[in-house]
Amino acid sequence: MGAMTVSVDTAEPSEFSPRQNAVLEQALRLLVDGGEKALTTSGVARAANCSKESLYKWFGDRDGLLSAMIAYQASKVRTFERNGERNGERLTAASLHDHVVIFARDLLEVLAGDVSLALNRLAIGQSNRDGSKLGKLLLERGRRQIDRRAMALIDAGKRAGLLRFSDADEAYHTLYGLVVSDLHVRMLLGEPGLKDTARQAERAVTAFLRLYGTDKVLAEMPVLG
């Protein structure tokens, strides 16, 4: 079997420049602080100290800006890329565990953050409006982008002989359910978030690896006492 290489993607999303990322951060802050009414091109331009012309050039209309905001937010959930030229790390039982834990912790922290809660509440509030696109954008530019990148890690784990499953989608959604459970729904309804996301992430990943890990992975896991 050839070497499987991974690298944690800690860089800013490649589709946006650092300046554009800074503008998107300001737009997300406006949404959290002031709600939908605060998210105007004039307001974003003023908060980010840029021109409205630049906003239109970079992101297009308001839907384009929302799409970019969601993609930027989703990029905060780190995953990995198979790229041997950029990183010489071999995917082992230990590094698989570490990568999945990073994903799980990031996912919990992003979903529990003020930005994610504000975006989802706004989408729920708009769900009965004709022509509302925010919910669709959250799925396509947010959740599905996270899903796609995380499933690449799971597939890589199988190729490296570390995970076993017949259905990658089922395995990934098992992981997602173990990590998130009903936390996001409870928080949308006003409950406080987890006090220890690291502990929840570790527990979820341990359970996932016990379900789907090969003997090579299980041999390196601590015995439950």
PLY file of the C-alpha trace (Angstrom):
ply
format ascii 1.0
element vertex 225
property float x
property float y
property float z
element edge 224
property int vertex1
property int vertex2
end_header
0.00 0.00 0.00
1.35 3.44 -0.90
1.83 6.17 1.67
-1.28 8.14 2.53
-0.55 11.78 3.28
-2.69 14.34 5.06
-2.40 17.95 6.08
-4.70 19.83 8.40
-6.15 22.80 6.55
-5.50 25.71 8.87
-5.24 28.30 6.12
-7.92 30.79 5.29
-10.29 29.69 2.52
-8.46 29.85 -0.78
-11.38 31.37 -2.64
-11.06 34.61 -0.63
-8.15 36.95 -0.07
-7.11 38.02 3.45
-8.76 41.40 2.83
-11.99 39.72 1.76
-11.88 37.48 4.82
-11.59 40.56 7.03
-14.66 42.04 5.33
-16.58 38.81 5.87
-15.67 38.84 9.56
-17.14 42.33 9.83
-20.27 41.25 7.99
-20.72 38.30 10.35
-20.24 40.59 13.36
-22.92 42.94 12.03
-25.31 40.03 11.61
-24.74 38.82 15.16
-24.97 42.28 16.72
-27.78 43.76 14.69
-29.63 40.97 12.95
-30.78 40.90 9.35
-31.58 44.62 9.21
-27.96 45.50 9.99
-26.64 43.44 7.09
-26.72 46.06 4.34
-24.04 46.83 1.78
-23.69 50.31 3.25
-23.34 48.93 6.77
-20.80 46.30 5.76
-18.79 48.80 3.71
-18.71 51.21 6.62
-17.78 48.56 9.21
-15.10 47.04 7.00
-13.77 50.39 5.74
-14.23 49.51 2.09
-16.38 50.76 -0.77
-19.71 49.33 -1.83
-18.20 48.95 -5.28
-15.60 46.59 -3.83
-18.32 44.54 -2.13
-20.22 44.15 -5.40
-17.02 43.29 -7.25
-15.99 40.63 -4.71
-19.32 39.09 -3.73
-21.99 40.31 -6.14
-25.42 40.97 -4.66
-26.63 40.42 -1.08
-27.18 36.71 -1.68
-23.59 36.49 -2.91
-22.39 38.18 0.26
-24.40 35.78 2.42
-23.03 32.83 0.45
-19.48 34.05 1.01
-20.15 34.61 4.73
-21.42 31.06 5.11
-18.51 29.55 3.15
-16.04 31.51 5.26
-17.71 30.36 8.46
-17.72 26.73 7.29
-14.00 26.95 6.51
-13.34 27.31 10.25
-14.08 23.60 10.61
-10.66 22.26 9.70
-10.27 19.09 7.74
-7.38 17.90 5.60
-6.14 17.50 2.06
-4.47 14.47 0.49
-1.38 16.11 -0.93
1.97 14.38 -0.60
3.85 17.27 -2.15
2.69 19.68 0.54
2.96 17.38 3.55
4.90 14.20 4.18
2.84 12.97 7.11
1.67 9.35 6.85
-1.87 8.65 8.01
-1.54 6.37 11.03
-3.95 5.28 13.73
-2.72 8.11 15.93
-2.87 10.81 13.26
-6.31 9.64 12.09
-7.54 10.01 15.66
-5.99 13.47 15.93
-7.46 14.69 12.64
-10.95 13.47 13.50
-10.73 15.08 16.95
-9.70 18.39 15.38
-12.69 18.17 13.05
-15.05 17.31 15.93
-13.81 20.14 18.17
-13.99 22.70 15.38
-17.47 21.54 14.41
-18.74 21.88 17.96
-17.16 25.30 18.43
-18.49 26.66 15.12
-22.02 25.31 15.60
-22.14 26.63 19.17
-20.81 30.06 18.22
-22.91 33.21 18.02
-22.44 33.43 14.24
-23.80 29.97 13.47
-26.72 30.42 15.83
-27.55 33.82 14.30
-27.41 32.45 10.74
-29.57 29.46 11.56
-32.13 31.47 13.49
-32.34 33.90 10.60
-32.84 31.02 8.14
-35.56 29.50 10.31
-37.29 32.87 10.52
-37.24 33.17 6.74
-38.31 29.60 5.99
-41.90 30.54 5.19
-41.01 33.47 2.96
-41.32 33.14 -0.79
-37.94 33.34 -2.44
-35.91 32.98 0.77
-32.51 31.53 -0.11
-30.66 31.56 3.21
-31.63 28.04 4.25
-30.50 26.66 0.90
-27.24 28.60 1.14
-26.58 27.23 4.63
-26.97 23.71 3.29
-25.00 24.13 0.07
-22.21 26.48 1.17
-22.08 25.47 4.81
-23.13 21.98 5.84
-22.43 20.22 2.54
-18.96 21.76 2.21
-18.12 20.56 5.72
-19.57 17.13 4.93
-17.62 16.81 1.69
-14.26 17.61 3.25
-14.84 15.45 6.33
-15.88 12.47 4.22
-12.58 12.76 2.38
-10.83 12.07 5.69
-13.02 9.05 6.35
-12.35 7.71 2.86
-8.63 8.23 3.39
-8.85 6.31 6.66
-10.42 3.38 4.83
-7.78 3.45 2.09
-5.07 3.40 4.73
-6.59 0.29 6.31
-7.65 2.15 9.46
-11.43 2.30 9.01
-13.88 -0.28 7.69
-17.34 0.46 6.39
-19.49 -0.32 3.37
-21.22 3.06 3.19
-19.09 6.19 3.67
-22.13 8.43 3.96
-23.56 6.31 6.76
-20.22 6.23 8.58
-19.83 10.00 8.34
-23.35 10.72 9.57
-22.74 8.36 12.48
-19.70 10.47 13.37
-21.67 13.70 12.96
-24.44 12.40 15.19
-22.00 11.28 17.88
-20.29 14.67 17.86
-23.28 17.01 17.65
-26.16 14.93 19.03
-29.03 17.36 19.71
-26.72 20.13 20.96
-27.34 22.53 18.08
-31.11 22.26 18.35
-30.99 22.85 22.10
-28.80 25.90 21.64
-31.10 27.31 18.96
-33.84 27.02 21.57
-31.79 29.00 24.08
-29.90 26.43 26.14
-26.26 27.15 26.98
-23.53 25.34 25.07
-21.07 22.73 26.27
-18.57 23.72 28.91
-15.97 21.30 27.56
-16.05 20.80 23.79
-12.72 18.98 23.90
-14.14 16.26 26.14
-17.24 15.83 23.98
-15.12 15.64 20.84
-12.82 13.02 22.36
-15.72 10.88 23.56
-17.45 11.07 20.18
-14.31 10.15 18.24
-13.52 7.27 20.59
-17.01 5.88 20.07
-16.72 6.32 16.30
-13.37 4.55 16.11
-14.66 1.67 18.22
-17.51 1.26 15.74
-15.52 1.64 12.51
-11.85 1.20 13.38
-9.88 -1.78 12.08
-7.83 -4.00 14.36
-4.88 -1.71 13.66
-6.78 1.21 15.24
-8.44 -0.73 18.04
-5.10 -2.11 19.18
-3.89 1.43 19.94
-7.00 2.51 21.83
-7.15 2.38 25.64
-9.07 -0.51 27.19
-12.34 0.61 28.71
-12.36 -0.02 32.44
0 1
1 2
2 3
3 4
4 5
5 6
6 7
7 8
8 9
9 10
10 11
11 12
12 13
13 14
14 15
15 16
16 17
17 18
18 19
19 20
20 21
21 22
22 23
23 24
24 25
25 26
26 27
27 28
28 29
29 30
30 31
31 32
32 33
33 34
34 35
35 36
36 37
37 38
38 39
39 40
40 41
41 42
42 43
43 44
44 45
45 46
46 47
47 48
48 49
49 50
50 51
51 52
52 53
53 54
54 55
55 56
56 57
57 58
58 59
59 60
60 61
61 62
62 63
63 64
64 65
65 66
66 67
67 68
68 69
69 70
70 71
71 72
72 73
73 74
74 75
75 76
76 77
77 78
78 79
79 80
80 81
81 82
82 83
83 84
84 85
85 86
86 87
87 88
88 89
89 90
90 91
91 92
92 93
93 94
94 95
95 96
96 97
97 98
98 99
99 100
100 101
101 102
102 103
103 104
104 105
105 106
106 107
107 108
108 109
109 110
110 111
111 112
112 113
113 114
114 115
115 116
116 117
117 118
118 119
119 120
120 121
121 122
122 123
123 124
124 125
125 126
126 127
127 128
128 129
129 130
130 131
131 132
132 133
133 134
134 135
135 136
136 137
137 138
138 139
139 140
140 141
141 142
142 143
143 144
144 145
145 146
146 147
147 148
148 149
149 150
150 151
151 152
152 153
153 154
154 155
155 156
156 157
157 158
158 159
159 160
160 161
161 162
162 163
163 164
164 165
165 166
166 167
167 168
168 169
169 170
170 171
171 172
172 173
173 174
174 175
175 176
176 177
177 178
178 179
179 180
180 181
181 182
182 183
183 184
184 185
185 186
186 187
187 188
188 189
189 190
190 191
191 192
192 193
193 194
194 195
195 196
196 197
197 198
198 199
199 200
200 201
201 202
202 203
203 204
204 205
205 206
206 207
207 208
208 209
209 210
210 211
211 212
212 213
213 214
214 215
215 216
216 217
217 218
218 219
219 220
220 221
221 222
222 223
223 224
